Amino acid sequence: MAAASWYHQDISRVVAEELLAKAGRDGCFLVRDSESVSGAYALCLLFQRHVHTYRILPDDEGLLSVQTIQGVQAKCFRTLPDLIGAYQQPNNGLVTPLLYPVLRARQATEEDSDGEDGRGGGHTASAVPAGGTGTGTWVSAPITGRTHISQQLHQRLQEQVHSSPASDFMGFMAEYLNHHLQLDLEALRHGHPQLRHLSTALVTACRALHRQIDFTLAGLETLARVFDPPMSPHSPAREQVSSSLGEAGLRGWSSSDPDLELLLNKISTVNHLLSSLEKKVLKSLQETVSRHNLALPSMVASPPPTAKPLAVQSFEVKVSKLQRAALTVDVESGTVAITKKGSVSPEETIPQDKILQLIKYQSVQNKVRLVYDREPQRNLSKDFVFPNARKREAFCQLLQLMKIQHSNLDEPDLISVYVGTWNMGSTPPPRSLASWLTSRGLGRTQDETTACIPHDIYVIGTQENSLGDREWVEFLRASLKTLMAIDYRVVALQCLWSIKIVVLVKPEHERRISHVHTSSVKTGIANTLGNKGAVGVSFLFNGTSFGFINCHLASGSEKTHRRNQNYSDILRSLVLGDKRLSAFDLTLRFTHLFWFGDLNYRLDMDVQDILAHITKKEFETLLAVDQLNLEREKNKVFLRFSEGDISFPPTYRYERGSRDSYMWQKFKPTGVRINVPSWCDRILWKSHPETHVVCNSYGCTDDIVTSDHSPVFATFEVGVTSQFVPKKAPGSDPEPLACIEWESIEVIVKTASRSKCYIEFHSYCLEEAQRSGENTSQSCDIPGFLKMGWSSKHLPVLNPILSDLEYLGDQHLLLSIKGVESCESYGECCIAMRSMIGSMAQQFETFLFHRGEETGSMRGWMKVRVPKDRCSTRERLYEWISFEEEDTEPVADAPMCPKPPPQPLRSRPRSLPEPTAGYTNPAYFIFEGVP
């Protein structure tokens, strides 16, 4: 019999409300895991078109009780089924008895990445956890004892999957526990203890091990023979060794169904060879040295390579319609020289400290204006037109690097970040990864003048990587050392089966890295196999938080919904960042979050039409049918993420050994599978508002052909903050401190609940989290939406730990809307304090997110007051490069806190429409009186 299916496990509040709304009857109910309290549950009940949520909490003894209205005696139960049965009766403190359970849908197991049959069993188990523990005994509707044992063991297997490195067995073992354990139990009950089905499962799982041991045995045997002392070809000892090893190898190769005894014999032989081989080699070499009187050469360590000095770079430019010149940038000496065409000596040499501003023209992508200081007290500006936009960007990057190298700052304002992703196709990499690590190939690539400038941070994500963890890391470090002459340090390595992420930094940045966290999530068959999933790394770079996620999502053109679900599972389960922010949406926990990998989204178009558009380089037409773009347009995945413009061909599925043709047909025993060429490999990012991040390149290689995927790269210029040291010690003077004041806040959330709510305020500039009072106004005239408001009297005045303008301009506030009854979040958002600084209140407007979904909008009025003697600030290194824009009048009485330049990249792909205005969801406009 099926287990109780009104328990929906870890679905979100939004999904629970949608299921109840579809049911549409008063008294419909379901139970899900609590989002706010670990080990607790949420009872969701529909009554009069509104969803009422009650918390089910465990006590110290594991007994469960429902939090209901005051004055009603709480009842305790040992299991959820007992509790649900009791509350089907009236007068128990609920708005209505539990009448109609909303059943959980049974989901068939998906195929794995390449369409191969999964081994994880047919349907997901419908089980109800007993008591209040998340990993305790599982209780279901009455079933047979043998099935109960099978479910218990399967649950234990799932728990071990998360920590066991031997995950290759899990698919076979899951199938055994689901389908064959009962047969072994039945045989055992009749007096047959052989466990025949377990033996068959182990033999099947160990087939690959047999092959590996055979190869290893052959190699070890050959090596052992090399160091054997000379003897007659027919020596009894040699014949004995050859006979035993040859027989084992022959049996291994010829047997189509090897047994466990043979495997144990092979392992024993390998163990013997390995333990004796080192002694044998050492003895042989010692005898050789003494026999020939050889002197071993002394090993002198070669000096580490020094960092390569940057060569002087020259750019041909137009100064006017008829006049040409050469711009020479010498990063090491810190000068820019202007030499007219035909002249031998420079007309003018400008030191870096005299360069005041660099203005990029957005209307003319290859034009730039240089503003510099000339004695006496006179500023000049000159316009230069480069041959193309890439040359202009290279010039700007060199000037930026020159400013950084010659600045007197102890800590950097700006760093460069490289992100790479590659599905290696279970094949070893080529000897050189130079094109990938230097961002050369197709698309928006680095100019040759800047391609070999080393980045501060390298983040490499791979999928289907067959190399060992240590082997892969050392290969990357050696590649970068060859290219950049820098011995990069390892910040973190996180692996999930063949999914790997490596973070490397320059040696001088090692001390700036702290609070490193790693995590992984499995999204393979039944979320227990790691052939699909994600690995992540997070850390602080001085005062700036970074998150990096490398994922491999479900494959197949028809698996769009499954990929979306993978994304949601990763968002919910990946444990990264500050633990104090664990209740917030993962995408809000970091100043900068980069998400990349083999996302596996495909193109919804006939394969022949796709090939024709690729030949004509009509990428915009293809991007309009790209599944990832379409799902982002529907707000299904990657809300508010950015991606660089794609100007390179689809990176999958190429013929291995070439980039000339796509292999879009895959022949399988079940038939021909079509894999249309697609941009499976992507790099996206999301940053806090009013921070500095610029994507300088986004492309793929065209010369690495070992896999059916091409490696993809992106490079970023990222503004960072340092640990701020105030000029005055906090509390040294009695002057008033800075404060954050709220005039009003208005929130619209997508919910069928009428619950009262409060707001939680989190920030690194606050000593501890603060909370507001309950909302002072509330209306739910529009079905499915709840509008709430807070007045200034019910909003707290927040006092930052430091009052300096320079410090507060870099801070952000994280807000969470929580239900008073359930303490669960209805949505979270991030507000930048930089624009709010001044004596006049400023309006803000932002989205609300929860578990990767858009759940509403927030807007209001606030101001950040800063004491007059704390208003000094400085220009950041990235702020001296600006963009051509119309002049705007500054806000009256506002301190001059530098504003970040407008981002040159679109926040969404060109195939996605820009948001029009106001609230994000069109349904919200009805509150504005918009038809």
TAJOKA-V958507 format. One record per residue. N is the residue number from 1. NEAR is the number of other C-alpha atoms within 10 Angstrom. D_LAST is the distance of its C-alpha to the last C-alpha in Angstrom with 1 decimal. Layout:
N&NEAR&D_LAST / N&NEAR&D_LAST
This chain:
1&8&51.5 / 2&11&48.1 / 3&15&47.4 / 4&19&44.8 / 5&21&41.5 / 6&21&39.1 / 7&26&39.9 / 8&20&37.4 / 9&19&39.2 / 10&15&37.2 / 11&15&33.7 / 12&17&30.9 / 13&21&29.0 / 14&17&25.8 / 15&10&27.7 / 16&21&29.3 / 17&25&26.1 / 18&15&24.8 / 19&16&28.2 / 20&25&28.1 / 21&17&24.6 / 22&9&25.9 / 23&16&28.9 / 24&15&26.9 / 25&16&29.9 / 26&20&30.9 / 27&21&33.9 / 28&22&33.0 / 29&29&34.3 / 30&26&35.4 / 31&29&37.4 / 32&21&36.8 / 33&22&38.5 / 34&24&37.5 / 35&19&35.8 / 36&16&37.3 / 37&15&40.9 / 38&12&43.2 / 39&19&44.9 / 40&21&42.5 / 41&27&40.0 / 42&26&36.6 / 43&23&36.3 / 44&23&32.7 / 45&31&32.2 / 46&26&29.3 / 47&20&29.2 / 48&12&26.5 / 49&16&23.8 / 50&21&24.7 / 51&25&27.2 / 52&22&30.2 / 53&26&32.3 / 54&20&36.0 / 55&25&38.3 / 56&26&41.6 / 57&21&44.2 / 58&20&47.8 / 59&13&50.6 / 60&7&53.8 / 61&9&55.3 / 62&17&52.4 / 63&18&51.5 / 64&26&47.8 / 65&23&46.0 / 66&23&42.5 / 67&21&41.1 / 68&18&39.9 / 69&14&39.6 / 70&8&42.4 / 71&7&45.4 / 72&12&45.3 / 73&12&48.3 / 74&14&47.4 / 75&14&49.0 / 76&16&50.4 / 77&18&50.6 / 78&16&52.3 / 79&20&49.8 / 80&24&46.2 / 81&18&47.1 / 82&13&49.1 / 83&17&46.3 / 84&19&43.7 / 85&10&46.3 / 86&15&46.9 / 87&18&43.3 / 88&16&42.9 / 89&13&44.6 / 90&13&42.9 / 91&11&43.5 / 92&18&43.5 / 93&17&40.8 / 94&20&37.8 / 95&17&34.9 / 96&20&36.1 / 97&21&38.9 / 98&23&38.5 / 99&16&38.3 / 100&17&36.8 / 101&19&37.4 / 102&21&34.8 / 103&15&37.2 / 104&16&37.3 / 105&11&37.2 / 106&12&40.4 / 107&11&40.1 / 108&12&42.6 / 109&18&44.3 / 110&20&43.0 / 111&18&45.4 / 112&19&46.4 / 113&19&45.5 / 114&13&47.5 / 115&14&47.1 / 116&12&50.4 / 117&12&50.7 / 118&19&49.9 / 119&19&52.7 / 120&25&50.7 / 121&20&50.7 / 122&16&48.4 / 123&13&45.9 / 124&14&44.8 / 125&17&46.6 / 126&18&44.8 / 127&19&46.5 / 128&22&46.0 / 129&19&47.5 / 130&22&49.8 / 131&25&50.1 / 132&24&48.1 / 133&14&49.3 / 134&14&47.3 / 135&13&50.4 / 136&14&52.6 / 137&12&53.8 / 138&17&51.4 / 139&20&51.5 / 140&20&50.1 / 141&14&50.8 / 142&11&54.5 / 143&12&55.7 / 144&9&59.1 / 145&10&60.9 / 146&14&61.2 / 147&15&57.4 / 148&15&56.9 / 149&15&59.2 / 150&20&57.5 / 151&19&54.1 / 152&16&55.7 / 153&16&57.3 / 154&19&54.1 / 155&19&52.3 / 156&13&55.1 / 157&17&54.8 / 158&16&51.1 / 159&13&52.1 / 160&15&54.8 / 161&20&52.7 / 162&16&50.9 / 163&9&54.2 / 164&11&56.7 / 165&12&57.4 / 166&10&58.9 / 167&19&55.5 / 168&16&56.8 / 169&16&58.3 / 170&21&55.3 / 171&19&54.0 / 172&19&57.5 / 173&22&57.9 / 174&23&54.6 / 175&18&55.6 / 176&24&59.0 / 177&22&57.6 / 178&19&55.1 / 179&15&57.4 / 180&18&61.1 / 181&22&61.9 / 182&18&62.3 / 183&16&64.9 / 184&18&66.9 / 185&17&66.6 / 186&13&68.0 / 187&15&70.8 / 188&13&71.6 / 189&10&71.8 / 190&9&74.4 / 191&9&76.5 / 192&12&75.4 / 193&11&74.4 / 194&11&73.9 / 195&16&70.1 / 196&13&70.1 / 197&16&66.3 / 198&18&65.9 / 199&13&68.6 / 200&15&66.9 / 201&16&63.6 / 202&16&65.4 / 203&18&67.3 / 204&16&64.1 / 205&17&62.4 / 206&18&65.5 / 207&15&65.9 / 208&11&64.4 / 209&14&66.7 / 210&22&69.7 / 211&14&68.9 / 212&11&68.4 / 213&18&71.7 / 214&23&73.6 / 215&12&72.5 / 216&13&73.3 / 217&22&76.7 / 218&15&77.6 / 219&11&76.8 / 220&16&78.6 / 221&17&81.6 / 222&11&81.9 / 223&14&81.7 / 224&17&84.3 / 225&13&86.7 / 226&12&86.5 / 227&15&87.9 / 228&12&90.4 / 229&9&94.0 / 230&9&95.9 / 231&10&97.6 / 232&9&98.9 / 233&9&96.3 / 234&8&97.8 / 235&10&97.9 / 236&11&97.4 / 237&12&94.8 / 238&14&92.7 / 239&13&92.9 / 240&11&91.9 / 241&13&88.8 / 242&14&87.8 / 243&12&88.4 / 244&12&86.3 / 245&18&83.4 / 246&16&83.6 / 247&12&83.7 / 248&18&80.7 / 249&19&78.8 / 250&12&80.0 / 251&14&79.0 / 252&20&75.6 / 253&13&75.0 / 254&9&76.6 / 255&9&75.2 / 256&9&72.0 / 257&11&71.5 / 258&17&72.9 / 259&18&73.7 / 260&15&73.2 / 261&9&76.9 / 262&14&76.9 / 263&20&73.9 / 264&11&75.8 / 265&12&78.8 / 266&20&76.8 / 267&17&75.3 / 268&11&78.7 / 269&16&80.0 / 270&18&77.2 / 271&11&77.9 / 272&11&81.6 / 273&17&81.1 / 274&13&78.7 / 275&10&80.9 / 276&11&84.0 / 277&16&82.6 / 278&12&82.3 / 279&10&85.8 / 280&15&87.1 / 281&16&85.5 / 282&12&86.7 / 283&12&90.2 / 284&15&90.3 / 285&12&89.2 / 286&11&91.7 / 287&12&94.5 / 288&12&93.5 / 289&12&93.6 / 290&10&97.0 / 291&9&98.5 / 292&8&97.7 / 293&9&97.9 / 294&10&94.4 / 295&8&92.9 / 296&7&89.2 / 297&6&87.3 / 298&6&85.7 / 299&6&82.0 / 300&6&80.8 / 301&6&77.1 / 302&6&75.5 / 303&6&73.7 / 304&10&69.9 / 305&12&68.3 / 306&11&67.1 / 307&12&63.6 / 308&13&63.6 / 309&9&63.3 / 310&14&60.6 / 311&11&62.1 / 312&14&61.5 / 313&17&58.8 / 314&16&58.6 / 315&18&55.7 / 316&18&56.1 / 317&24&53.6 / 318&20&53.1 / 319&17&53.5 / 320&12&53.0 / 321&7&52.8 / 322&6&56.6 / 323&10&57.6 / 324&16&57.5 / 325&20&58.5 / 326&21&58.8 / 327&21&57.0 / 328&19&59.1 / 329&23&57.7 / 330&20&60.3 / 331&23&58.5 / 332&14&61.8 / 333&13&63.1 / 334&17&59.7 / 335&18&59.8 / 336&23&58.0 / 337&18&60.3 / 338&20&59.5 / 339&19&62.1 / 340&20&62.0 / 341&14&62.8 / 342&9&66.6 / 343&10&67.4 / 344&8&69.3 / 345&10&68.4 / 346&16&64.9 / 347&11&63.9 / 348&11&62.1 / 349&14&61.8 / 350&16&59.1 / 351&15&59.5 / 352&20&56.5 / 353&14&56.5 / 354&14&56.1 / 355&21&52.9 / 356&15&50.1 / 357&16&47.0 / 358&22&45.9 / 359&19&42.8 / 360&23&41.2 / 361&16&39.5 / 362&13&36.2 / 363&10&36.3 / 364&12&39.8 / 365&15&40.3 / 366&19&44.1 / 367&22&44.5 / 368&24&45.3 / 369&19&46.5 / 370&16&49.2 / 371&18&49.7 / 372&19&53.0 / 373&17&55.5 / 374&13&58.6 / 375&8&61.4 / 376&6&61.8 / 377&6&58.3 / 378&8&56.5 / 379&13&53.5 / 380&12&53.3 / 381&15&50.6 / 382&12&51.1 / 383&18&48.8 / 384&19&49.8 / 385&21&48.5 / 386&21&49.4 / 387&13&50.0 / 388&13&46.8 / 389&15&44.1 / 390&19&46.1 / 391&22&49.0 / 392&21&46.9 / 393&21&45.6 / 394&20&49.2 / 395&23&50.3 / 396&17&47.6 / 397&17&48.5 / 398&20&52.2 / 399&22&51.6 / 400&19&49.4 / 401&20&52.3 / 402&21&54.8 / 403&19&53.0 / 404&18&52.9 / 405&15&56.5 / 406&14&57.8 / 407&14&55.6 / 408&9&57.4 / 409&10&54.8 / 410&7&56.2 / 411&14&52.9 / 412&18&50.5 / 413&17&47.1 / 414&20&46.3 / 415&18&47.2 / 416&20&46.8 / 417&20&45.7 / 418&24&46.5 / 419&24&44.7 / 420&27&46.1 / 421&27&45.4 / 422&25&47.6 / 423&26&48.1 / 424&23&51.9 / 425&18&52.4 / 426&14&55.2 / 427&14&57.4 / 428&13&59.3 / 429&18&57.9 / 430&10&59.9 / 431&9&62.3 / 432&14&60.0 / 433&18&56.4 / 434&17&56.6 / 435&17&53.8 / 436&23&51.4 / 437&26&52.4 / 438&26&52.4 / 439&30&49.0 / 440&24&50.6 / 441&21&49.7 / 442&17&46.5 / 443&19&43.1 / 444&22&42.7 / 445&23&46.1 / 446&25&48.3 / 447&18&50.6 / 448&14&54.2 / 449&18&54.9 / 450&18&52.8 / 451&16&52.8 / 452&17&55.7 / 453&19&54.5 / 454&21&54.4 / 455&20&51.2 / 456&18&51.2 / 457&21&49.7 / 458&24&49.8 / 459&23&47.8 / 460&24&48.8 / 461&31&47.1 / 462&25&48.8 / 463&27&48.4 / 464&20&51.2 / 465&22&53.6 / 466&17&57.1 / 467&17&58.9 / 468&9&60.1 / 469&17&58.2 / 470&9&60.9 / 471&9&61.8 / 472&17&58.3 / 473&21&58.0 / 474&12&61.3 / 475&17&60.6 / 476&19&57.5 / 477&17&59.4 / 478&16&62.2 / 479&19&59.9 / 480&21&58.3 / 481&17&61.8 / 482&14&63.0 / 483&18&60.1 / 484&19&59.6 / 485&16&62.9 / 486&21&61.2 / 487&20&61.8 / 488&23&58.3 / 489&16&58.1 / 490&17&56.4 / 491&20&53.6 / 492&19&52.6 / 493&19&53.0 / 494&21&51.0 / 495&23&51.5 / 496&23&50.3 / 497&20&52.6 / 498&21&52.2 / 499&27&49.1 / 500&26&50.2 / 501&28&48.9 / 502&24&51.3 / 503&22&50.6 / 504&25&53.3 / 505&21&53.6 / 506&17&56.1 / 507&14&59.0 / 508&10&58.2 / 509&17&54.8 / 510&15&56.3 / 511&9&56.7 / 512&14&53.1 / 513&16&51.8 / 514&15&51.4 / 515&11&49.7 / 516&17&49.8 / 517&17&48.2 / 518&21&48.1 / 519&17&46.5 / 520&25&46.0 / 521&25&43.9 / 522&27&45.0 / 523&25&42.4 / 524&24&45.0 / 525&24&45.9 / 526&22&44.7 / 527&18&44.0 / 528&23&47.8 / 529&26&48.9 / 530&24&48.7 / 531&24&48.6 / 532&27&44.9 / 533&26&43.3 / 534&33&43.0 / 535&26&45.3 / 536&28&44.2 / 537&26&45.8 / 538&27&44.7 / 539&24&46.6 / 540&19&46.6 / 541&21&47.7 / 542&18&48.9 / 543&19&45.7 / 544&18&43.2 / 545&21&42.2 / 546&20&42.0 / 547&25&41.0 / 548&25&41.9 / 549&27&41.1 / 550&31&42.8 / 551&32&41.7 / 552&32&42.7 / 553&30&40.0 / 554&32&40.5 / 555&23&41.3 / 556&21&40.7 / 557&16&37.9 / 558&12&36.7 / 559&18&36.6 / 560&19&33.2 / 561&12&32.1 / 562&16&35.5 / 563&22&35.2 / 564&19&31.9 / 565&17&33.7 / 566&25&36.6 / 567&24&34.4 / 568&17&33.0 / 569&21&36.6 / 570&24&37.9 / 571&19&35.2 / 572&18&36.1 / 573&15&39.9 / 574&19&41.0 / 575&19&42.8 / 576&24&42.7 / 577&22&42.4 / 578&16&43.0 / 579&10&43.5 / 580&11&42.0 / 581&16&38.6 / 582&13&39.0 / 583&16&36.1 / 584&21&33.7 / 585&21&32.1 / 586&23&34.8 / 587&26&32.8 / 588&20&32.6 / 589&25&36.3 / 590&23&37.6 / 591&22&37.3 / 592&24&37.5 / 593&21&37.1 / 594&21&38.2 / 595&22&37.6 / 596&25&39.6 / 597&28&41.7 / 598&28&41.8 / 599&23&38.2 / 600&25&39.0 / 601&27&35.7 / 602&24&36.5 / 603&25&35.3 / 604&18&33.7 / 605&14&35.7 / 606&9&39.0 / 607&17&41.9 / 608&11&43.5 / 609&11&40.3 / 610&20&40.0 / 611&17&43.6 / 612&11&43.2 / 613&16&40.3 / 614&17&42.4 / 615&11&45.3 / 616&8&43.3 / 617&14&41.7 / 618&14&38.2 / 619&17&36.7 / 620&16&33.1 / 621&13&32.9 / 622&21&34.3 / 623&22&32.1 / 624&17&29.0 / 625&15&30.4 / 626&20&31.8 / 627&20&30.9 / 628&25&30.7 / 629&21&28.1 / 630&19&26.1 / 631&18&26.3 / 632&17&25.4 / 633&18&22.3 / 634&11&21.3 / 635&15&22.2 / 636&18&25.2 / 637&21&28.0 / 638&22&28.9 / 639&19&25.7 / 640&17&25.9 / 641&18&29.3 / 642&19&30.6 / 643&19&32.9 / 644&23&35.0 / 645&18&34.6 / 646&20&36.6 / 647&17&39.2 / 648&21&41.8 / 649&21&42.4 / 650&25&41.6 / 651&25&44.0 / 652&25&44.7 / 653&22&46.7 / 654&21&49.7 / 655&17&53.2 / 656&18&55.3 / 657&12&57.8 / 658&15&55.7 / 659&18&52.3 / 660&9&52.9 / 661&12&51.4 / 662&19&49.0 / 663&15&50.4 / 664&19&47.4 / 665&13&49.6 / 666&11&50.9 / 667&10&53.6 / 668&11&53.7 / 669&7&55.9 / 670&8&52.8 / 671&8&52.1 / 672&11&50.6 / 673&15&47.5 / 674&14&45.2 / 675&20&44.1 / 676&24&42.0 / 677&24&42.4 / 678&25&39.6 / 679&26&38.7 / 680&25&39.6 / 681&26&40.9 / 682&26&38.3 / 683&23&38.1 / 684&17&35.0 / 685&22&34.7 / 686&22&32.5 / 687&21&33.4 / 688&21&32.6 / 689&16&30.5 / 690&20&32.6 / 691&21&35.5 / 692&22&37.5 / 693&26&37.6 / 694&16&38.2 / 695&22&38.9 / 696&21&41.9 / 697&21&42.6 / 698&28&41.1 / 699&30&43.2 / 700&32&45.8 / 701&26&49.6 / 702&19&51.3 / 703&17&54.8 / 704&24&54.5 / 705&19&55.0 / 706&19&56.3 / 707&24&53.1 / 708&22&50.6 / 709&27&48.0 / 710&30&48.2 / 711&30&48.0 / 712&31&44.8 / 713&31&44.9 / 714&27&42.7 / 715&23&43.8 / 716&19&42.1 / 717&19&42.8 / 718&19&41.8 / 719&22&42.1 / 720&23&43.9 / 721&18&44.9 / 722&16&48.3 / 723&11&49.5 / 724&13&49.2 / 725&10&52.3 / 726&13&51.8 / 727&8&54.2 / 728&12&54.7 / 729&9&55.3 / 730&12&52.7 / 731&10&54.1 / 732&7&56.9 / 733&9&55.6 / 734&7&54.2 / 735&10&51.4 / 736&12&47.8 / 737&18&46.0 / 738&22&42.6 / 739&18&39.8 / 740&17&36.1 / 741&19&34.1 / 742&21&30.6 / 743&17&28.7 / 744&17&25.7 / 745&22&23.9 / 746&18&20.5 / 747&22&20.0 / 748&25&17.5 / 749&22&19.4 / 750&22&18.9 / 751&22&21.3 / 752&24&22.1 / 753&22&24.6 / 754&17&24.8 / 755&19&27.5 / 756&17&28.2 / 757&26&28.4 / 758&22&30.3 / 759&24&30.3 / 760&18&33.3 / 761&18&34.2 / 762&21&36.5 / 763&17&38.1 / 764&14&41.5 / 765&18&41.8 / 766&15&41.8 / 767&12&44.9 / 768&12&43.1 / 769&14&39.6 / 770&16&38.0 / 771&18&35.5 / 772&18&33.3 / 773&17&33.2 / 774&18&30.8 / 775&22&27.2 / 776&15&27.0 / 777&12&23.6 / 778&18&21.7 / 779&12&18.8 / 780&16&17.7 / 781&10&15.3 / 782&13&13.3 / 783&11&16.0 / 784&18&17.4 / 785&20&16.5 / 786&20&18.5 / 787&23&17.8 / 788&21&21.1 / 789&20&22.5 / 790&24&26.1 / 791&16&27.7 / 792&16&30.6 / 793&13&33.2 / 794&20&32.3 / 795&21&32.2 / 796&17&35.6 / 797&14&37.2 / 798&19&38.3 / 799&17&41.6 / 800&21&42.3 / 801&16&45.8 / 802&23&46.3 / 803&24&45.2 / 804&24&45.8 / 805&25&43.0 / 806&20&44.1 / 807&21&43.8 / 808&23&40.5 / 809&20&38.8 / 810&19&39.4 / 811&21&38.1 / 812&21&34.9 / 813&16&33.5 / 814&19&32.4 / 815&22&30.2 / 816&25&29.8 / 817&23&27.7 / 818&22&30.1 / 819&19&30.1 / 820&16&32.8 / 821&16&34.1 / 822&22&34.2 / 823&16&34.5 / 824&21&32.5 / 825&24&29.9 / 826&21&26.2 / 827&27&25.9 / 828&27&27.8 / 829&23&27.2 / 830&21&29.4 / 831&19&29.3 / 832&19&31.7 / 833&19&33.7 / 834&23&34.8 / 835&18&31.8 / 836&23&31.8 / 837&26&35.5 / 838&20&36.1 / 839&15&36.5 / 840&16&32.9 / 841&17&30.1 / 842&17&27.8 / 843&15&24.3 / 844&15&23.9 / 845&17&21.1 / 846&19&22.0 / 847&22&21.5 / 848&26&23.1 / 849&26&25.4 / 850&25&27.7 / 851&24&30.3 / 852&23&28.7 / 853&18&25.2 / 854&22&22.0 / 855&21&21.4 / 856&26&19.0 / 857&24&18.6 / 858&25&20.6 / 859&18&20.6 / 860&19&22.9 / 861&18&25.8 / 862&23&29.3 / 863&20&32.6 / 864&26&35.8 / 865&23&38.8 / 866&22&41.9 / 867&14&45.4 / 868&13&46.5 / 869&10&49.6 / 870&18&47.6 / 871&15&45.4 / 872&12&47.5 / 873&15&46.2 / 874&11&47.2 / 875&12&45.8 / 876&16&45.3 / 877&17&47.0 / 878&21&43.8 / 879&17&42.3 / 880&17&44.8 / 881&19&43.1 / 882&17&39.9 / 883&18&37.7 / 884&15&37.2 / 885&13&34.2 / 886&6&33.3 / 887&6&34.8 / 888&6&32.6 / 889&6&33.8 / 890&9&34.8 / 891&11&33.3 / 892&9&35.7 / 893&10&38.1 / 894&14&37.1 / 895&18&40.1 / 896&15&40.4 / 897&20&39.5 / 898&15&39.4 / 899&14&36.0 / 900&18&35.9 / 901&18&35.5 / 902&12&32.4 / 903&15&32.7 / 904&12&33.9 / 905&15&32.5 / 906&12&28.9 / 907&16&27.6 / 908&20&26.6 / 909&21&28.3 / 910&15&27.5 / 911&16&26.2 / 912&16&23.3 / 913&9&20.2 / 914&12&19.9 / 915&10&17.1 / 916&8&14.7 / 917&8&14.4 / 918&15&14.0 / 919&20&13.8 / 920&18&15.2 / 921&15&13.4 / 922&12&9.8 / 923&15&9.7 / 924&20&10.6 / 925&14&7.5 / 926&10&6.4 / 927&13&9.6 / 928&10&8.8 / 929&7&6.3 / 930&9&3.8 / 931&8&0.0
